[in-house]
Amino acid sequence: LERSRRTGIVFPLQKLERYLAPGVVTARFRLFQPGLAALQRAEALFRSSRNHAIDYVSSAVRMDHAPPLALPEVCFIGRSNVGKSSLIRALFSLSPEVEVRVSKTPGHTKKMNFFKVGKYFTLVDMPGYGYRAPQDFVEMVEAYLQERHNLKRTFLLVDGVVGLQKTDHIAVEMLEEFGIPYVV
């Protein structure tokens, strides 16, 4: 990726800097500044190869159907149609053989979907909460968050247009109550 495109992806607010009041320090908006080597390592992590298989593992509605993986896990949770599956599909874009189903219809993902990222970790796509959430959503997700001891991080996706909603606040409270490390 050429430097100009990479900069725009990593720092999307950079184009808006000229509209800020003069003298506003924008360095605080940059949470991290990965160099080219770090970006290349990240790209390689999500590119499947003979020695680094990225693959769909299985889907589960209940914890007793979840795969018994020993790898660390990260999961994506959020409201229905916030873009969890789309984000995962984008992460796996360099591995087109990995099928991540997405839909414009809210509530399309009804099960926990497990994807193995080489020997490093498992990525879990959770059903959305709120509109058209699966009937057993609360039981499924609470059981996963409480019982999955190899869960290392939860990414809570929020719709940037509408911001944090009441259901997002409930999700944060639940993560806090269970002591689950998370990122919004």
C-alpha positions as CSV (number, residue, x, y, z in Angstrom):
1,L,0.0,0.0,0.0
2,E,1.5,3.4,-1.0
3,R,2.2,5.8,1.9
4,S,-0.6,8.3,1.0
5,R,-3.3,5.6,1.1
6,R,-1.9,4.0,4.2
7,T,-1.8,7.3,6.1
8,G,-5.5,7.9,5.2
9,I,-6.5,4.5,6.5
10,V,-4.5,4.7,9.7
11,F,-5.4,8.4,10.4
12,P,-8.8,9.0,8.9
13,L,-9.1,12.3,10.7
14,Q,-6.0,13.8,9.1
15,K,-8.0,15.2,6.2
16,L,-10.2,17.1,8.6
17,E,-7.3,18.8,10.4
18,R,-7.5,21.8,8.2
19,Y,-11.0,22.6,9.4
20,L,-9.9,22.7,13.1
21,A,-9.2,26.0,14.8
22,P,-5.6,27.1,14.3
23,G,-3.3,25.8,17.1
24,V,-5.3,22.8,17.9
25,V,-2.9,19.9,18.7
26,T,-4.1,16.8,16.9
27,A,-1.5,14.4,18.2
28,R,-3.9,13.4,21.0
29,F,-6.3,12.0,18.3
30,R,-3.7,9.5,17.2
31,L,-4.0,6.6,19.6
32,F,-1.2,4.6,17.9
33,Q,1.2,5.3,15.1
34,P,2.2,2.0,13.6
35,G,5.2,2.0,11.3
36,L,5.4,0.2,8.0
37,A,6.9,-2.9,9.6
38,A,4.0,-3.1,12.1
39,L,1.5,-2.7,9.3
40,Q,3.2,-5.4,7.3
41,R,3.1,-7.8,10.3
42,A,-0.6,-7.1,10.8
43,E,-1.2,-7.7,7.2
44,A,0.7,-11.0,7.3
45,L,-1.3,-12.1,10.4
46,F,-4.6,-12.0,8.4
47,R,-3.2,-13.6,5.2
48,S,-3.6,-17.3,5.0
49,S,-0.7,-19.5,3.8
50,R,0.4,-23.1,3.9
51,N,2.0,-22.6,7.4
52,H,-0.6,-20.1,8.6
53,A,-4.1,-21.3,8.0
54,I,-7.0,-18.9,8.5
55,D,-10.3,-20.8,8.5
56,Y,-13.8,-21.0,9.7
57,V,-14.0,-23.5,12.5
58,S,-17.7,-23.9,13.5
59,S,-20.8,-22.2,14.7
60,A,-22.6,-22.7,18.0
61,V,-25.8,-21.7,19.7
62,R,-24.9,-23.1,23.1
63,M,-21.6,-23.4,24.9
64,D,-21.7,-27.2,24.8
65,H,-21.5,-26.8,20.9
66,A,-18.6,-24.4,21.0
67,P,-15.3,-25.8,19.7
68,P,-12.8,-26.8,22.4
69,L,-10.0,-24.6,21.2
70,A,-6.9,-24.0,23.3
71,L,-6.0,-20.8,21.5
72,P,-6.6,-17.3,23.0
73,E,-9.9,-15.8,21.8
74,V,-11.1,-12.4,20.9
75,C,-14.8,-11.7,20.2
76,F,-16.8,-8.9,18.5
77,I,-20.1,-7.9,20.1
78,G,-22.5,-5.0,19.3
79,R,-25.9,-4.1,18.3
80,S,-27.6,-5.8,15.3
81,N,-26.3,-4.5,12.0
82,V,-23.5,-2.5,13.5
83,G,-20.9,-4.2,11.2
84,K,-19.3,-7.0,13.3
85,S,-19.4,-9.5,10.4
86,S,-18.4,-6.9,7.9
87,L,-15.3,-5.9,10.0
88,I,-14.3,-9.5,10.3
89,R,-14.7,-10.0,6.5
90,A,-12.5,-6.9,6.0
91,L,-9.9,-8.4,8.3
92,F,-9.9,-11.6,6.3
93,S,-10.0,-9.8,2.9
94,L,-6.4,-11.1,2.1
95,S,-7.7,-14.6,2.7
96,P,-10.7,-14.8,0.2
97,E,-11.1,-18.5,0.8
98,V,-12.5,-17.7,4.3
99,E,-16.2,-17.1,4.0
100,V,-17.7,-14.6,6.4
101,R,-21.4,-14.2,5.7
102,V,-22.7,-10.7,5.9
103,S,-26.1,-9.2,5.3
104,K,-27.8,-5.8,5.2
105,T,-30.6,-7.4,7.2
106,P,-30.3,-6.8,10.9
107,G,-30.0,-9.9,13.0
108,H,-28.5,-12.1,10.2
109,T,-25.9,-13.7,12.5
110,K,-27.8,-16.1,14.8
111,K,-24.9,-18.1,16.2
112,M,-21.5,-17.6,17.5
113,N,-19.1,-18.1,14.6
114,F,-15.5,-19.2,15.3
115,F,-12.6,-18.4,13.0
116,K,-9.0,-19.7,13.6
117,V,-6.2,-17.3,12.8
118,G,-3.2,-19.5,12.4
119,K,-1.6,-20.8,15.6
120,Y,-2.2,-17.4,17.2
121,F,-5.9,-16.9,18.2
122,T,-9.5,-17.6,17.5
123,L,-11.8,-14.7,16.4
124,V,-15.5,-15.0,17.4
125,D,-18.3,-13.2,15.6
126,M,-21.2,-12.9,18.0
127,P,-24.9,-12.3,17.1
128,G,-26.0,-8.7,17.5
129,Y,-28.2,-7.5,20.4
130,G,-31.2,-5.3,20.1
131,Y,-33.4,-5.4,17.0
132,R,-34.0,-9.0,15.7
133,A,-31.6,-10.5,18.2
134,P,-31.8,-14.3,18.6
135,Q,-34.3,-15.4,21.3
136,D,-31.6,-17.1,23.3
137,F,-29.1,-14.2,22.9
138,V,-28.7,-13.3,26.6
139,E,-28.2,-16.9,27.6
140,M,-25.7,-17.6,24.7
141,V,-23.6,-14.5,25.2
142,E,-23.6,-14.5,29.0
143,A,-22.6,-18.1,29.1
144,Y,-19.8,-17.5,26.5
145,L,-18.4,-14.5,28.4
146,Q,-18.5,-16.2,31.8
147,E,-17.3,-19.7,30.7
148,R,-14.8,-19.1,28.0
149,H,-11.6,-18.9,30.0
150,N,-9.4,-18.4,26.9
151,L,-11.3,-15.1,26.0
152,K,-8.6,-12.4,26.2
153,R,-10.4,-9.4,24.7
154,T,-13.9,-8.3,23.6
155,F,-14.3,-5.6,21.0
156,L,-17.6,-3.8,21.5
157,L,-18.6,-2.2,18.1
158,V,-20.7,1.0,18.3
159,D,-22.5,2.7,15.4
160,G,-20.6,6.0,15.0
161,V,-23.7,7.7,13.6
162,V,-26.0,7.1,16.6
163,G,-23.3,6.7,19.3
164,L,-23.7,4.6,22.5
165,Q,-27.3,3.4,22.9
166,K,-28.9,2.1,26.1
167,T,-28.2,-1.5,24.9
168,D,-24.5,-0.6,24.5
169,H,-24.4,0.7,28.0
170,I,-25.9,-2.6,29.3
171,A,-23.2,-4.5,27.3
172,V,-20.5,-2.4,28.9
173,E,-22.0,-2.9,32.4
174,M,-22.1,-6.7,31.7
175,L,-18.4,-6.7,30.6
176,E,-17.4,-4.8,33.7
177,E,-19.5,-7.0,36.0
178,F,-17.8,-10.2,34.5
179,G,-14.3,-8.6,34.5
180,I,-13.9,-9.1,30.8
181,P,-11.2,-6.9,29.1
182,Y,-12.9,-4.9,26.4
183,V,-12.3,-2.1,23.8
184,V,-15.1,0.1,22.5
